[in-house]
Amino acid sequence: MKGIYNKLSDHQASNYDLYLTSINKSCTQNIAKSEGIKLPAITFGALQNAQDSIGDPNREWTITVER
């Protein structure tokens, strides 16, 4: 994925996190609209509720999504 983002950002995606946070919301909306994509209204969050492979809490973080 990073290779694709690097192409989209003119080779400025060396730090994936910084690249993602640098994209203006309206830019993404305009691209989606021009491609006929309808973006749902969603909210991302983070919870420290991850579990290991046997289901025990491990204090890791998970990303949550609300529509």
N, C-alpha and C positions, 0 to 999 in steps of 0.2 A: 504494500500500500504506500509506503513512504516514497517509492520511486514514482508513483503516479502523482502524489502530492508535490514532489520535487519538480515534475514537469509543469504542473499547474501554477507553481509559484516562481517560475523562472529560476530554478535551482536555489531557492531560499528556504527549503524545508529541512535544513540540517538538524534543527531541533523541532521534532514533531509537535510537542506541546505548544511551543511558541507559535508555530505555524497555524495550528488550529485556532488558537485564541486571537490570532491577528486577522482572521477572516471577518470582514464586516457582515453582519447579519443580512443587510439589504443586498449585498453581492450574491450571497447564496440564494436568497429569495428570487432575485432577478434571473439567475442562471436556471433555477428550477422552473420558473414561469416560462422562460423562453423554450424550455425543453418539454413543456406540457406536463410537468410534474406538480402535483398538488401536495404541498407539505402540511402535515398535521401540526397542530399546536401542541408542543410537548415541553416538559420541564425536566431537566436532569438534576439529580442530586447525588449525594454520597452517604452511605451508611456503613458503619463498622460492624457488619453482621455476617461476614463470610464464614464458611465452614470448610473443614478439610474433607478428604475423600470418604471418611466414615461418618460425616455429619456433625463432628464436634466443632464448636466455635473456635476460630483461630485468630481473632482480632484483626483480620485483614479487612480491607475496604471493598465494597461493591458499588457499582453505579446503578442508580435507580432512575426510572423513567415514569413520568405521569403524563397521561393524555388528557 
